[in-house]
Amino acid sequence: MGNEMQTMVVSFRTLVANPLSYQTMLPQKPLFEPKFVCELFSQMSKTYGLVNLVSSFGFSHLWRKQCVKLAQIESGMTVYDLMTGMGECWHLINRRLTNEGNLVALDFCPEMCRQAEAKQAGMPGLNSQVLQEDFLNNSLPSASADRIVSSFGLKTFSPAQKEIAAQQIQRILKPGGLFSLIEISVPQHPLLKIFYMFYLNHVIPLIGKLFLGDPNNYKLLGTYTQHFQNAQTMGQHLEATGLIVQYQSHFFGCATSLVGKKPER
Ligand SMILES: C[S@@+](CC[C@H](N)C(=O)[O-])C[C@H]1O[C@@H](n2cnc3c(N)ncnc32)[C@H](O)[C@@H]1O
């Protein structure tokens, strides 16, 4: 048996014996330092799109679709796509903007931004802008967004960073504006949790390797998900800023989302 297969079998047995054991297996790395996260996505940028699509069996696309739908985007609006990656949500957003309005996409990873800019060339009718900035310290004007969407961009925030992110969302949203955020999460059902976490921690890194990515980077996505658990804490931070928030679970909790509104004064 190869080393990777042996590690997988041992981890799976440990997880079945003690479903909570994965929480004590978390590595002590500067996981939430912006520089570390940025470097991680730089390294994954060449393989992320394909690995994400294949390894999620298309669920990632479905969840992005649901996230954008829940934002109730209308033609002519100003939409911010936060932690945009390579602009995976843009076609879905522009289906609703219909080339009218503005799309501002923000990401701090230069490689991701470069790929997003390449996507801009294929969507000449859309008025779009790519901002290479840290969302936790951004230059977006206050009360400037009709809609905010973000898919799979929350899990790399530490608890303290989630609080700052929530305050930023509150700040940049116009009164009456809506937000829709979605993230991969740890399902509640014990059996599903075992299989899902095993899949994230061991199968996705192998798929990453198959597509010439670094399996250790893909393994970290599972680690971030274990830390993140679900969108509830982020929801509490958003509520604390005065936003109205609804929490939703997708496919038995394998993803969770937050949809809400900034009250009209
Ligand atoms: C998992 S990818 C998601 C990309 C895309 N939204 C999608 O649906 O696949 C997370 C992205 O968030 C970006 N990111 C993480 N923390 C960030 C921060 N503080 N500011 C800006 N971008 C950030 C990363 O560079 C990465 O491109």
The ligand as a MOL file (V3000), in Angstrom:
LIG
                    3D

  0  0  0     0  0            999 V3000
M  V30 BEGIN CTAB
M  V30 COUNTS 27 29 0 0 0
M  V30 BEGIN ATOM
M  V30 1 C -11.8990 29.7740 -2.4550 0
M  V30 2 S -11.5440 31.1910 -3.4200 0 CHG=1
M  V30 3 C -13.1510 31.5940 -3.9890 0
M  V30 4 C -13.1210 32.2340 -5.3320 0
M  V30 5 C -14.4800 32.4290 -6.0180 0
M  V30 6 N -15.3010 33.4070 -5.3520 0
M  V30 7 C -15.2340 31.1320 -6.1940 0
M  V30 8 O -16.4630 31.1550 -6.1610 0
M  V30 9 O -14.6110 30.0830 -6.4390 0 CHG=-1
M  V30 10 C -11.2700 32.4100 -2.1810 0
M  V30 11 C -10.6750 33.7030 -2.7260 0
M  V30 12 O -10.7050 34.6820 -1.6850 0
M  V30 13 C -9.5410 35.4700 -1.7950 0
M  V30 14 N -9.3330 36.1070 -0.4870 0
M  V30 15 C -9.1860 35.4890 0.7170 0
M  V30 16 N -9.0560 36.4000 1.6920 0
M  V30 17 C -9.1380 37.6120 1.0990 0
M  V30 18 C -9.0700 38.9620 1.5970 0
M  V30 19 N -8.8690 39.2170 2.8850 0
M  V30 20 N -9.2070 39.9570 0.7140 0
M  V30 21 C -9.3810 39.7200 -0.6000 0
M  V30 22 N -9.4300 38.4750 -1.1390 0
M  V30 23 C -9.3140 37.4360 -0.2940 0
M  V30 24 C -8.4470 34.5080 -2.2260 0
M  V30 25 O -7.3730 35.1560 -2.8460 0
M  V30 26 C -9.2270 33.5980 -3.1850 0
M  V30 27 O -9.1120 34.0310 -4.5120 0
M  V30 END ATOM
M  V30 BEGIN BOND
M  V30 1 1 1 2
M  V30 2 1 2 3
M  V30 3 1 2 10
M  V30 4 1 3 4
M  V30 5 1 4 5
M  V30 6 1 5 6
M  V30 7 1 5 7
M  V30 8 2 7 8
M  V30 9 1 7 9
M  V30 10 1 10 11
M  V30 11 1 11 12
M  V30 12 1 11 26
M  V30 13 1 12 13
M  V30 14 1 13 14
M  V30 15 1 13 24
M  V30 16 1 14 15
M  V30 17 1 14 23
M  V30 18 2 15 16
M  V30 19 1 16 17
M  V30 20 1 17 18
M  V30 21 2 17 23
M  V30 22 1 18 19
M  V30 23 2 18 20
M  V30 24 1 20 21
M  V30 25 2 21 22
M  V30 26 1 22 23
M  V30 27 1 24 25
M  V30 28 1 24 26
M  V30 29 1 26 27
M  V30 END BOND
M  V30 END CTAB
M  END
